[in-house]
Amino acid sequence: MPSPENPKIPSQNEAAFPPPLAKELAPRLLSWYRDNARALPWRESTDPYRVWVSEIMLQQTTVEVVRPYYARFLKAFPTVESLAAAEESAVLKLWEGLGYYTRARNMLRAAQVISEKHSGRFPETYEEIRALPGIGDYTAGAIASICFNLPRAAVDGNVLRVFSRLLAQNYLSAAEKRRLAAQISAIYPQDACGDFTQSLMELGALVCTPSSPKCGLCPVRWLCRAFLEGCVNEYPARKGAAAKREEALTVLILTREEDIALRRRAPQGLLGGLWELPNRAGHLIEPEAVAFTESLGARPAELLKSGRASHVFSHVRWDILWYHIACADTEDAPLEGGALWVSPKARREGHSLPSAFTKLLKQAGIPS
Ligand code: SF4
């Protein structure tokens, strides 16, 4: 019995794709891809470790953002074994600014599993890859096809959009998406699985874009039902964006000469375990912010600046009111509640402050 995460690959007969699409899509796309593929650093090799790092980093962000992160990460951790032996703080430091830090923690855990369970060798079957921490159907399909030439589709938002238009059909439920992944897997060309995966991704990124797709340049437009029926803009159907929860927050930027007060967040939940500027729910007026400062064991000397900012996470939007308060020397009295005075050097070397907070330091004119 196939599990929901691991649908069986249907035979050609079971695939619901119309025959011209099933037969023609791969050869046309492969030919286009070989002439038009962008030269990207992670395409220089099919080393599964490198492909894995790039696929995880590319989730939720763009190629241009990822380029320098990818280079720095591989310089620091050139192999899966070197990542497995890394300190979590060093991994998070290299991830600083990319967001979604759970991905970095899962990569570290997965590297440790590969080191311990697979003797440091990246697993080569879809099922073993899929079983690693932080690897879902999409990433497992990408690694299996690109690195091991296995016919496993990698269906992310880009690929879903392409097929939604090719077939003029919406894939809204998880079951429909799994069925689509199995149907795509069934038309994989045996000798070019990796290139087929990448050609679909490339078509979605360069041609079949979310808005204003370049159908006139599309190598598969004569196979595309939405193009032929003149209804490209109707696919994929837009689901009502889930409303984000609003949270009001007061953040203190407490400085003592060049030091800044930081503390650890709780290990679970949003930005779990990362460093943060002291903060409290709600918007505090100035005397309340001063009292909050005192409650941390700091001695507020002067309110230097205050401002407003917002930060958007996947389900929450922080509406931030911040105060920059210069504090008098408290060397003899440590801060309360796990807060510490952290020097610029220590901040550079190991205290990963998420961008939700570094942006406030920037507004206040303080180097993060
Ligand atoms: S013809 Fe247009 S809508 Fe269809 S796959 Fe190509 S770019 Fe996308």
Residues whose N, C-alpha, C, O or C-beta is under 5 A from the ligand:
A	BS01	SF4	V162 R165 V207 C208 P213 K214 C215 C218 V220 R221 C224 F227 V232
